[in-house]
Amino acid sequence: MSKTLLIIIAVLAFVAAGVMFYLGNDSGHLSELLDFWFYPLPLGVISLIGAFRKK
């Protein structure tokens, strides 16, 4: 995979986690998101590791 694609995936994963946390705190109807907001974080971390590793 290209470095640019991996960085885009990482940014989207971190943004998704932030949005899930925000919506889980803000809305009573979406409180389930607060339980699972951290699920996208490993994808973001793995993508960043893949993007910046030495070849």
Beta strands, then each sheet from edge to edge (+ up, - down):
end
